[in-house]
C-alpha cells in the first residue's frame, strides 16, 4: 500500500466506525420507540381478547410468509410489527415463519420450470420479479448467482461462488437487499441457480435469519 | 412419438412438478410448525397448596364479587363474581369470555378458614384457569392463573392480591 493511500484508509475506518455507531443509535432508538408503541397500544391479552389476537396472529403469519417469499416485496416489516407488541412470546413463530418463507421461495425457484415461473409472476403483475427471472433464464447456473452480485469485481463473484452458502446468508441479511429482490428474490434465484443443495441452504437460512428473533427471545425470556 | 403422447408426457411432467412443489411446501410448513412447538416454553398452572381436598360443598349457595390485579402487567383484572352451587363453581367473567360453564370445585375447612380450588377449561379455546382461595366469614382471598396454550405460544396471567366480598347469588358484574 502506498503512503498516499494511508490517509484515505484511516478516513474509511472512521467512516465505518461512525456508521456502526449510527446503526447502534438507530437500533436503540427503534427499541425505545417499539416500547413506547407497545405501551400506547396496551395490548393486554386476556380471555376475552385472546381469540381475536390469535386470529390476527395467524392471518399476519400467513401474510408474512407469503409476502416475504415474493421478490421485491418488503415483508420483514410485518414480522417486526408482530414482534413489537408481543415480544419474546411470538419470536419463535416469527423466526420459523421467516425460515419457511425463505425456503418456500427457494423451493419454488428450484422446482418450478423457469418459464412457468416467469409466466406466473407476469400473471401476478409482478413485473420486476418477472424481469429478474427473465434475465436469469438464459444464463448458466453459476451466472445466475453472479447476477445477484452484479457490478461486483470478478474476484468477489468467485469468492461468493466458492463460499456460496455464506454469501447467501450475508446477502439475505444485507440492509437494502430489496434492490436485488429482497429475501424472497434472493432465495428464488438461489433455487433457480440449482447450485444450492436443500439441507445446507436450510441451515444457512436458519442461521442467517436468527439474530433478531433470537435476541428478542433470549432478552425477553 | 405422436402429438397426444407428447402432450400426455408434458401433462405428467407438470403434475409431477406441481406435486413435488406441494410436497416440499408441506414439508417446510410442517418442519416450521414442529420447530415452533418445540421452542414453545410451557408455563405451569398455579400450584395449589396440598391439603385434605374433598369434593366441594363448604361454599355452596354463596357468591363473591372479586377484584384484583394481573401480576404480569400490574393492570386490574376484570372484576368477576365467583359462584358456588351444589358442588359446582363458576366465574361470571370466564363464562362471558369463553363459556367455561359450571365446574366441580374442591374444598376443605381449617378452623374458620375454608379453602377452595377449581380448575376450569374453556371448551372453545385452549384456556385453563386454576382458582385457589380462602374464605373467612364474608371475605375471600383469591389467587390463580389463566393460561392459554397455543401451538406457537403459551401465555399466562397470574391473579394476585385479589379480594372477594360476599354478594347475593346471581349477582351480575358491571362491564368495567
Interface residues (C-beta under 8 A of the other chain):
Chain A: X44 X45 X46 X47 X48 X50 X51 X54 X57 X86 X89 X90 X92 X93 X95 X96 X97 X99 X100 X103 X104 X107 X108 X111 X112 X113 X116 X217 X221
Chain B: X17 X20 X21 X24 X25 X28 X29 X31 X32 X33 X35 X36 X39 X40 X41 X70 X73 X75 X78 X93 X94 X96 X97 X98 X122 X124 X125 X127 X129 X146 X148 X150 X152 X153 X154 X155 X157
